[in-house]
Amino acid sequence: MKLERLMKENMESIAGRGIVCYKKSEAYLRELCDRFPLQDKLLCIIDENKRNQGEVLFCGRKLPVMDSSGFSQIDWKENILLITDGYYREDYEDLCQNSCVAENVDTIYYFANHDTECELEYRELYQDHPLEDIIIFRSGTVRSVYVKGLDFADNARALFEYMLAEGYNERYQLIWLVKNPQEFDEWQKYKNVEFLSFDWSVSENKEERDRYFRALCLAKYIFFTDACGFARNCRPDQTRIQLWHGAGFKKRATFVRSEKRYEYMTVVSEVYSKIHQDIFGLRADQMLVAGCAKEDWLFCPLRDWQEKLGIAKARKYVFWLPTFRAAKTGLENLNEYDLEGQTGLPIVRTYEELAQLDGLLRSLDMVLVLKLHPVQDREKIGKVDMENIVVLDNEQLADLDIQINQLLGHADAMISDYSSAAVDYLVLDRPIGFTLDDVEEYAESRGFVFPDIKEWLPGKELFSFEDFCSFVKEIGADADSTREKRQELKKKMHRYGDGNNCKRIVEALRL
């Protein structure tokens, strides 16, 4: 069985046969049919991802999307198998393991869309060139979904800043892939630091494409925090590291389990090593238990933060970081559900409760800083700002170039629900409260990585507005009722807690 690229030159050999597509991607199908008149030949789609199965309406036709059992229903004398996915090499290897395909199909075809076509051209150009001392960084999601500030953030940003501080730019060229490189001119003043646009991968400007792909094809190390598809065709001697966002409580909404998409993934403990092996389909030897790079910021918080954010000085600060329920436009597939109530927040549902909470905070000389999730739809949150309650959203922090972990070191306590930020904050060994008023609903809609989520929450459980206020009073009184449980879970959930995670990551990789 061989793998062959679908091109004009071999269209004649498949004339008169139907097409069974492997992997559902409407964008791929549209580009396929724009280039080749094949829409009437499409028979069905095979995709193991249950979220994709059912039917898809394409060019006025309903195409069934089935799991791999559908292979046995196909007359392979009358149909061909076509991979419609960017991970065509990985898909081909998987298909070779399917007995039905192996016994009946001589040739598996793949369609190279414009992105893949560009990369293949450059991969061939550089295939015999030795790798250079280049390190690439990228944060955020896929190129088609841009969220302001997330393309220069998170664990990749923390690791980059550490390398810069330690002089790694004397030996390596440190290259960032961002949306708009001109926004980062201040950083490009450093020796061997360069920002390129990830949009240049499909630019009509040859000079831009050349710069982008030269870096991608010759980099020794590639770090990213989410999207890894841009590095899917790397050479075996290139090393890809998935830094991810952190270690949380909730399951992934969309993911593909594959050990082939990167060489390593950083995690905070053996507990999360096993969890992420299962979620992402990785091997034990791919896990770097070195901690999350951005946790280092917690130990050196930003100075003059109150002045920069316009937050009043107070005796104590509590940070509240609820996870999102309704995501921004373009990320609707992540949506959970809309919370009922005037405020759009968990537990504190009415403006009357909000005013009552504000009064309580004022009486205790405390400020509650409500930091919204980066993908939370701000329109779903009501008018929340009050005298002692301050709302920070992603756009505000992006404009000021502030990362949330650069602020959390100033928090006397945190309130969260199922966010990985709470696991980050745990390394500081300070009180945490968890809002659980919708825990049953969330378990059904998204689910948790732990069988009994409450056993793994290192803090006080808050089910009602009264519980919320009680926790605020506890912090105001310097009480810490859940210290013992928190410290016990900290030992399990974190191997380290010293602000040296970046150092451990680069040492583990022998940079």
HELIX and SHEET records of a PDB file:
HELIX    1   1 LYS A    8  ASN A   10  5                                   3    
HELIX    2   2 GLU A   12  ILE A   14  5                                   3    
HELIX    3   3 GLU A   26  ARG A   35  1                                  10    
HELIX    4   4 GLN A   39  LYS A   41  5                                   3    
HELIX    5   5 LYS A   50  ASN A   52  5                                   3    
HELIX    6   6 SER A   68  GLN A   73  5                                   6    
HELIX    7   7 TYR A   88  CYS A   96  1                                   9    
HELIX    8   8 SER A   99  ASN A  104  1                                   6    
HELIX    9   9 HIS A  114  TYR A  126  1                                  13    
HELIX   10  10 ASP A  154  ALA A  165  1                                  12    
HELIX   11  11 TYR A  168  GLU A  170  5                                   3    
HELIX   12  12 PRO A  181  PHE A  184  5                                   4    
HELIX   13  13 TRP A  187  LYS A  189  5                                   3    
HELIX   14  14 PHE A  198  VAL A  202  5                                   5    
HELIX   15  15 LYS A  206  LEU A  218  1                                  13    
HELIX   16  16 GLY A  229  ALA A  231  5                                   3    
HELIX   17  17 GLU A  270  PHE A  280  1                                  11    
HELIX   18  18 ALA A  284  GLN A  286  5                                   3    
HELIX   19  19 ALA A  293  PHE A  299  5                                   7    
HELIX   20  20 TRP A  305  LEU A  309  1                                   5    
HELIX   21  21 GLU A  332  LEU A  334  5                                   3    
HELIX   22  22 TYR A  351  SER A  363  1                                  13    
HELIX   23  23 ARG A  378  LYS A  380  5                                   3    
HELIX   24  24 ASN A  394  LEU A  400  1                                   7    
HELIX   25  25 ILE A  404  GLN A  406  5                                   3    
HELIX   26  26 LEU A  408  HIS A  410  5                                   3    
HELIX   27  27 SER A  420  TYR A  425  1                                   6    
HELIX   28  28 LEU A  426  LEU A  428  5                                   3    
HELIX   29  29 VAL A  439  SER A  445  1                                   7    
HELIX   30  30 ILE A  453  TRP A  456  5                                   4    
HELIX   31  31 PHE A  465  GLY A  476  1                                  12    
HELIX   32  32 ARG A  483  MET A  493  1                                  11    
HELIX   33  33 ASN A  501  ALA A  508  1                                   8    
SHEET    1   A 7 LYS A   2  ARG A   5  0                                        
SHEET    2   A 7 THR A 107  TYR A 110  1                                        
SHEET    3   A 7 ASN A  79  ILE A  83  1                                        
SHEET    4   A 7 GLY A  18  TYR A  22  1                                        
SHEET    5   A 7 LEU A  42  ILE A  46  1                                        
SHEET    6   A 7 ARG A  61  MET A  66  1                                        
SHEET    7   A 7 GLY A  54  PHE A  58 -1                                        
SHEET    1   B 7 VAL A 193  SER A 197  0                                        
SHEET    2   B 7 GLN A 173  VAL A 178  1                                        
SHEET    3   B 7 GLU A 132  ARG A 138  1                                        
SHEET    4   B 7 ALA A 219  PHE A 224  1                                        
SHEET    5   B 7 THR A 239  GLN A 242  1                                        
SHEET    6   B 7 TYR A 264  VAL A 267  1                                        
SHEET    7   B 7 MET A 287  VAL A 289  1                                        
SHEET    1   C 6 ILE A 389  LEU A 392  0                                        
SHEET    2   C 6 MET A 366  LYS A 371  1                                        
SHEET    3   C 6 LYS A 316  LEU A 321  1                                        
SHEET    4   C 6 ALA A 413  SER A 416  1                                        
SHEET    5   C 6 ILE A 432  THR A 435  1                                        
SHEET    6   C 6 LYS A 460  LEU A 462  1                                        
END                                                                             
